[in-house]
Amino acid sequence: MSKLVKPIVIGVTGGSGSGKTSVSRAIFDHFSGHSILLLEQDFYYKDQSHLSFEERLKTNYDHPFAFDTDLLIKHVEDLIDFKAIDKPVYDYAKHTRSDQIIHQEPKEVIIIEGILILDDPRLRELMDIKVYVDTDDDIRIIRRIKRDIEERGRTLDSVIEQYLNVVKPMHNQFVEPTKRYADIVIPEGGRNQVAIDLMTTKIHSIIDVRE
């Protein structure tokens, strides 16, 4: 692949448990061996080191205010200019940004993945393709329950309580409305191979034009 004049920026969003990560990973794996990177919005939660641990526990991670969107935008702009970035790392045990960073060299295809990446118009403007992964609420909650119990040691009651009191209201208020900004809506996430094949074909066509 010859060097592109400008990287291709793809935004992949959807509710918690929608399958957006599976879609992002499927696209990433398809272009394995090419110049591609994955930028997760979850790495860009705000630094809360100035708050007490008790105050950090009150953070609503499904609200736009939880993210350092200015830093994410700056990093995407730097990558578009083929400049390297130092991606932050979030410590979920301490509920704040860690002292670690991940150095990321620029690539020719950039995938941005997260629940609220289409919420900020400045970030949307940087994307060439905007994808919304649309999955039924009952499937999303089942996936979230399975993940949180098996991978995060949560109890069933705590997962359901958080979903009903935080995740679902925030999804309805902030995530679902961003679907109107999407260029492509993919039902059923990573299991929709036809949609993923169409996506990768479209990306190839943009690469061919820009080379």
C-alpha positions in Angstrom: 0.0 0.0 0.0 1.5 3.4 -1.0 1.2 6.2 1.4 -2.2 8.0 1.5 -2.5 11.8 1.3 -4.8 11.6 4.4 -5.7 8.7 6.6 -9.1 7.2 6.4 -11.0 7.7 9.7 -13.9 5.3 10.5 -16.1 5.8 13.6 -17.9 2.8 15.0 -20.5 3.4 17.7 -23.5 1.8 19.4 -24.8 1.0 22.8 -23.1 -1.0 25.5 -23.2 -4.7 24.4 -24.3 -3.8 20.8 -21.3 -5.5 19.2 -19.5 -2.4 18.1 -16.2 -3.8 19.4 -16.7 -6.9 17.3 -17.4 -4.9 14.2 -14.3 -2.7 14.8 -12.2 -5.8 15.4 -13.6 -7.5 12.3 -12.6 -4.5 10.2 -9.2 -4.3 11.9 -8.5 -8.0 11.3 -9.6 -7.8 7.7 -6.9 -5.2 7.1 -4.3 -7.0 9.2 -0.9 -6.5 7.6 -1.9 -3.1 6.3 -1.4 0.3 8.0 -4.3 0.4 10.5 -4.9 1.3 14.1 -7.8 1.1 16.6 -8.5 4.0 18.9 -10.9 3.2 21.8 -12.9 6.0 23.4 -12.7 4.1 26.7 -9.0 5.0 27.0 -10.0 8.7 27.1 -12.0 8.9 30.4 -11.0 12.0 32.2 -8.2 12.1 34.8 -9.8 12.2 38.2 -6.7 12.2 40.4 -7.8 15.5 41.9 -10.9 13.8 43.4 -11.1 11.6 46.4 -11.7 7.9 45.8 -15.2 8.2 47.2 -16.0 11.0 44.7 -14.6 9.0 41.8 -16.9 6.1 42.6 -19.8 8.5 41.7 -18.6 8.9 38.1 -21.2 8.2 35.4 -19.1 6.5 32.7 -22.0 6.5 30.3 -22.3 10.3 30.3 -20.4 12.5 27.7 -18.9 14.5 30.6 -16.9 11.4 31.6 -14.7 11.6 28.5 -11.8 13.9 27.8 -13.1 14.5 24.3 -10.8 17.5 23.7 -7.8 15.2 24.1 -9.3 12.5 21.9 -10.0 15.1 19.1 -6.4 16.4 19.4 -5.0 12.9 19.1 -7.1 12.1 16.0 -6.1 15.4 14.4 -2.4 14.5 15.1 -2.8 11.1 13.6 -4.5 12.6 10.5 -1.4 14.8 10.2 0.7 11.6 10.5 2.0 12.6 13.9 2.5 10.0 16.7 0.5 10.2 19.9 0.8 9.0 23.5 -2.5 7.4 24.2 -3.6 7.5 27.9 -4.4 4.4 29.9 -7.3 4.3 32.4 -7.0 2.5 35.7 -10.5 1.1 36.4 -9.5 -0.1 39.9 -8.6 3.5 40.9 -11.2 5.2 38.8 -8.7 7.6 37.3 -6.1 7.8 34.5 -2.9 5.8 35.2 0.7 7.0 34.9 1.1 4.7 31.9 0.8 5.7 28.2 0.7 3.8 25.0 2.8 5.2 22.2 1.0 5.0 18.9 2.5 5.7 15.5 0.2 7.1 12.8 -1.4 4.7 10.4 -3.3 5.1 7.1 -6.6 3.7 8.4 -7.9 4.9 11.8 -10.9 3.2 13.5 -12.4 5.1 16.4 -14.6 3.0 18.6 -16.9 4.0 21.5 -20.4 4.6 22.8 -20.3 8.4 22.3 -17.9 9.1 19.5 -20.7 10.7 17.4 -21.9 12.9 20.2 -19.4 15.7 19.5 -19.7 17.5 16.1 -16.0 18.2 16.1 -15.2 14.6 16.3 -17.8 13.7 13.6 -16.2 16.1 11.2 -13.0 14.2 11.3 -14.6 10.9 10.2 -14.9 9.7 6.6 -17.3 6.9 7.5 -19.6 6.9 10.6 -21.1 3.5 11.6 -23.8 2.8 14.2 -24.2 -0.8 15.4 -27.9 -1.2 16.2 -28.8 -4.1 18.5 -32.0 -4.8 20.5 -32.0 -3.8 24.2 -32.7 -7.4 25.4 -29.6 -8.7 23.5 -27.4 -5.9 24.8 -28.4 -6.4 28.4 -27.8 -10.2 28.2 -24.3 -9.6 26.7 -23.5 -7.0 29.4 -24.6 -9.4 32.2 -22.5 -12.2 30.7 -19.4 -10.0 30.3 -19.6 -8.2 33.7 -20.1 -11.4 35.6 -17.5 -13.5 33.8 -14.8 -10.9 33.1 -15.3 -8.3 35.9 -16.5 -10.3 38.8 -19.8 -8.4 39.2 -23.0 -9.8 40.7 -26.1 -10.3 38.7 -28.0 -7.8 40.9 -25.3 -5.1 40.6 -25.2 -5.4 36.8 -29.0 -5.2 36.5 -29.2 -2.2 38.9 -26.5 -0.3 37.0 -28.1 -1.1 33.7 -31.6 0.1 34.7 -30.4 3.2 36.7 -27.5 4.4 34.5 -26.8 2.5 31.3 -30.3 2.4 29.8 -31.2 6.1 30.6 -27.9 7.3 29.3 -28.3 5.2 26.2 -31.7 6.6 25.5 -30.6 10.2 26.2 -27.2 10.3 24.6 -26.2 7.2 22.5 -29.4 6.3 20.6 -29.9 9.9 19.3 -26.5 9.8 17.6 -27.7 7.1 15.2 -29.1 9.9 13.0 -25.5 11.0 12.2 -24.4 7.6 11.0 -23.7 6.9 7.3 -24.3 3.2 7.9 -26.4 1.4 10.4 -25.5 -2.2 11.1 -28.0 -4.5 12.8 -26.8 -7.2 15.2 -23.1 -6.1 15.3 -20.3 -8.5 14.6 -22.6 -11.3 13.5 -23.7 -9.3 10.4 -21.0 -10.5 8.0 -22.7 -9.0 5.0 -22.6 -5.5 6.5 -19.0 -6.0 7.5 -18.0 -7.2 4.0 -19.7 -4.1 2.6 -17.8 -1.9 5.0 -14.4 -3.4 4.1 -15.2 -3.1 0.4 -16.1 0.6 0.9 -12.8 1.2 2.7 -10.9 -0.5 -0.1 -12.6 1.8 -2.6 -11.6 4.9 -0.6 -8.0 3.7 -0.4 -7.9 3.0 -4.1 -9.1 6.6 -4.9 -6.7 8.2 -2.4 -3.5 6.3 -3.4 
